[in-house]
Amino acid sequence: MKSSSLAKKKRTSVLSHVILLLFSISALAPLSLVLLNSFKNQTEIIRNPLSWPKALNISNYVDAWHAANFSTGFINSILLTGTTIVIVLIASGLAGYVLAGKKIKATQAVTIYFMVAMTIPIQLFLFPLYFVLAKFNLIGNIYAVSFILAAVNMPLATFLMRTFFMNIPTELEESARIDGASTFNLITKIMFPLVRPGLITVSIIVGISVWNEFLITSTFLQGQENFTATLGFLSLNNTYNTNQGLMMAASVLMIAPLIVFFLVVQKYFIEGLVSGSVKG
């Protein structure tokens, strides 16, 4: 009986690993093909996109960097992403703390409001937002666009932070209050450090979303000097769409920072998802 159970567990484990391996191959194969063709010229790609390049030519990367103006685009993307993350963390952290502790009478109404907000497409607000930003001469202003992107990401971020705050025992907050901790010290020195996995998880989700964002940035960040890396990359489509090697190299330059970033923080991301799934 025991040996039969062990054999069944072993078969299940092998099957799970096979499925995960297939998923990994399906995800990595396209990326590998893009990387492989980024070192080829157009003739080599047309002849055989699956062949190994004759030489590791980096000219495509140099041309893509200058053509997409990545030197400016990456700086703008970092500013936009960083500012948005800071705004979302502060706002969603405070909102999650209030909603988790039911510290206002309208907690349920606010929670429902955030749920509804998650279902409303941002396209409905593009015209009024454009009118307001144009009125205040903020078209092309990265920091103004950061507030728009922060508002878009707020509902999900608030729900995530609410879940993490719900995992903190109420006795801990009560003890801090008895010891004379002010609200500011309670939130910044006790509560926020305890939900650090949640803050990291929200940062990663929001950061990747903003880095890849197109609709809002293409609407409000007009002028090539205000382009993000994503807009710079997409601007190549009309001019260099016949040069597949250059397009592949530009794709690698766009994808590489996200891959490196996620590899660095994946441990904290997984810890955050696990610790935030206990309650809520």
C-alpha positions in Angstrom: 0.0 0.0 0.0 2.8 2.4 0.9 4.8 1.6 -2.2 1.8 2.1 -4.3 1.2 5.6 -2.8 4.9 6.5 -3.3 4.7 5.4 -6.9 1.6 7.5 -7.5 3.3 10.5 -6.0 6.3 9.9 -8.2 4.2 9.7 -11.3 2.4 12.9 -10.3 5.7 14.7 -9.7 7.1 13.6 -13.1 3.9 14.7 -14.9 4.0 18.1 -13.1 7.7 18.6 -14.1 6.9 17.6 -17.7 4.1 20.1 -17.9 6.2 22.8 -16.4 9.0 22.0 -18.8 6.6 22.3 -21.8 5.3 25.6 -20.5 8.9 26.8 -20.1 9.8 25.8 -23.6 6.7 27.5 -25.1 7.6 30.7 -23.2 11.4 30.7 -23.9 11.3 29.5 -27.5 10.0 32.8 -29.0 12.4 34.9 -26.9 15.3 32.7 -28.0 14.3 33.1 -31.6 14.2 36.9 -31.2 17.6 36.9 -29.6 19.0 34.7 -32.3 17.8 36.8 -35.2 18.8 40.1 -33.5 22.4 39.3 -34.6 21.6 38.6 -38.2 21.1 40.9 -41.2 17.9 40.9 -43.2 19.2 38.4 -45.8 20.1 35.8 -43.2 16.7 36.1 -41.5 14.8 35.7 -44.7 16.9 32.7 -45.8 16.5 30.8 -42.5 15.2 32.4 -39.3 16.0 29.3 -37.4 19.7 29.1 -38.4 22.6 30.2 -36.2 24.1 33.6 -37.2 27.3 33.5 -39.1 28.8 36.1 -36.8 27.6 37.9 -33.6 27.1 41.3 -35.2 26.0 43.9 -32.7 25.4 46.6 -35.4 21.7 46.0 -35.1 21.8 46.9 -31.4 23.8 50.1 -32.1 21.4 51.1 -34.9 18.3 50.3 -32.8 19.6 52.2 -29.8 20.0 55.4 -31.9 16.9 54.9 -34.2 14.6 54.5 -31.2 16.3 57.2 -29.2 16.6 54.7 -26.3 19.1 57.0 -24.4 16.2 59.4 -23.8 13.4 56.8 -23.8 14.9 54.7 -21.0 15.4 57.7 -18.8 11.8 58.8 -19.3 10.6 55.3 -18.7 12.5 55.1 -15.4 11.2 58.5 -14.3 7.6 57.6 -15.2 7.7 54.1 -13.7 9.5 55.2 -10.5 7.2 58.2 -9.9 4.1 56.1 -10.5 5.3 53.3 -8.1 5.9 55.9 -5.3 2.5 57.4 -5.8 0.7 54.1 -5.8 2.6 52.7 -2.8 1.8 55.7 -0.7 -1.9 56.0 -1.7 -2.7 52.2 -1.8 -0.8 51.6 1.4 -2.8 54.2 3.3 -6.1 53.1 1.6 -5.4 49.4 2.3 -4.6 50.2 6.0 -7.9 52.1 6.4 -10.0 49.5 4.6 -8.5 46.5 6.3 -9.1 48.0 9.8 -12.6 49.3 8.8 -11.6 52.6 10.2 -14.3 54.6 8.4 -18.0 54.0 8.3 -18.1 53.9 4.5 -15.6 51.0 4.3 -17.9 48.8 2.4 -19.0 51.5 0.0 -15.4 52.4 -0.7 -14.5 48.8 -1.3 -17.3 48.4 -3.8 -16.2 51.6 -5.5 -12.7 50.2 -6.0 -14.2 47.0 -7.3 -16.3 48.9 -9.9 -13.4 51.1 -10.8 -11.4 48.0 -11.9 -14.1 47.2 -14.5 -14.2 50.7 -16.1 -11.9 51.1 -19.2 -9.6 54.1 -19.1 -10.6 54.9 -22.7 -13.8 56.6 -21.3 -11.7 59.2 -19.6 -9.1 60.0 -22.3 -10.9 63.0 -23.7 -11.6 64.8 -20.4 -8.2 64.0 -19.2 -6.6 65.4 -22.3 -8.7 68.5 -22.0 -7.6 69.1 -18.4 -3.9 68.5 -19.1 -4.0 70.7 -22.2 -5.7 73.4 -20.2 -2.9 73.4 -17.6 -0.2 73.0 -20.3 0.8 69.6 -18.9 0.8 67.6 -22.2 4.2 65.9 -22.4 4.7 66.2 -18.6 6.0 62.9 -17.3 5.0 63.6 -13.7 1.4 64.5 -14.6 1.0 61.3 -16.6 2.4 59.4 -13.6 -0.7 60.5 -11.6 -3.0 59.2 -14.4 -1.2 55.8 -14.4 -1.2 55.7 -10.6 -5.0 56.2 -10.7 -5.4 53.4 -13.2 -3.4 51.0 -11.0 -4.8 52.1 -7.7 -7.9 49.7 -7.4 -5.8 46.5 -7.8 -3.0 47.8 -5.6 -5.4 48.9 -2.9 -7.1 45.4 -2.8 -3.6 43.8 -2.6 -2.5 46.0 0.2 -5.8 45.6 2.1 -5.2 41.8 2.0 -1.7 42.2 3.5 -2.9 44.5 6.2 -5.7 42.0 7.1 -2.9 39.5 8.0 -1.6 41.7 10.8 -3.1 41.0 14.2 -5.2 43.8 15.6 -3.6 43.3 19.0 -0.3 44.6 17.6 -1.8 47.9 16.6 -3.7 48.1 19.9 -0.4 47.6 21.8 1.3 50.3 19.9 -1.6 52.7 20.6 -1.3 51.9 24.3 2.4 52.6 24.2 1.6 56.1 22.9 2.5 55.7 19.2 1.1 58.4 17.0 -0.8 57.4 13.8 2.1 58.5 11.7 4.6 56.5 13.7 2.3 53.5 13.8 1.9 53.5 10.0 5.4 54.3 9.0 7.4 52.4 11.6 5.2 49.5 12.5 2.6 48.7 9.9 4.4 49.5 6.6 7.5 47.4 7.6 5.3 44.5 8.4 3.6 44.6 4.9 6.9 45.0 3.1 6.3 41.9 1.0 3.0 43.5 -0.2 4.7 46.8 -1.0 7.3 44.9 -3.1 4.6 42.8 -4.8 2.6 46.0 -5.7 5.8 47.7 -6.9 6.6 44.8 -9.3 3.1 44.6 -10.7 2.7 48.3 -11.2 6.3 48.7 -12.5 5.9 46.1 -15.2 2.5 47.5 -16.2 3.7 51.1 -16.5 6.9 50.1 -18.3 4.9 48.4 -21.0 2.1 51.0 -21.1 1.2 52.5 -24.6 -2.3 54.0 -24.7 -2.0 56.7 -22.1 1.7 57.5 -22.8 1.1 57.8 -26.5 -1.8 60.1 -25.8 -0.2 62.5 -23.3 3.5 62.2 -23.9 3.8 64.0 -27.2 7.1 65.0 -28.7 10.0 62.6 -29.2 11.9 64.1 -26.3 9.1 62.9 -24.0 8.8 59.4 -25.5 9.3 56.4 -23.2 11.3 53.4 -24.3 8.1 51.7 -25.4 7.0 54.6 -27.6 10.5 54.8 -29.0 10.4 51.1 -29.9 6.9 51.4 -31.5 8.0 54.4 -33.5 10.4 52.1 -35.4 7.5 50.1 -36.9 6.7 52.6 -39.8 10.4 53.4 -40.6 12.3 50.2 -40.0 9.7 47.5 -40.3 11.5 46.0 -43.3 14.7 45.6 -41.2 13.8 42.7 -39.1 17.3 42.4 -37.6 17.1 45.9 -36.2 13.5 45.3 -34.9 14.6 42.1 -33.2 17.5 43.9 -31.5 15.2 46.7 -30.4 12.9 44.1 -28.9 15.7 42.5 -27.0 16.7 45.9 -25.6 13.1 46.5 -24.5 12.7 43.0 -22.9 16.1 42.6 -21.3 15.5 45.2 -18.4 12.3 43.5 -17.5 13.8 40.0 -17.4 16.8 41.1 -15.3 14.5 43.1 -13.0 12.2 40.1 -12.5 15.0 37.7 -12.0 16.4 39.9 -9.2 13.1 40.4 -7.4 11.3 37.1 -8.1 12.1 35.8 -4.7 10.3 38.7 -3.0 7.5 38.6 -5.5 6.7 35.0 -4.7 7.0 35.6 -1.0 4.6 38.5 -1.3 2.0 36.5 -3.2 2.2 33.6 -0.7 2.0 35.8 2.4 -0.8 37.8 0.9 -3.0 34.8 0.1 -3.6 33.8 3.7 -6.6 36.0 4.3 -8.8 38.4 2.4 
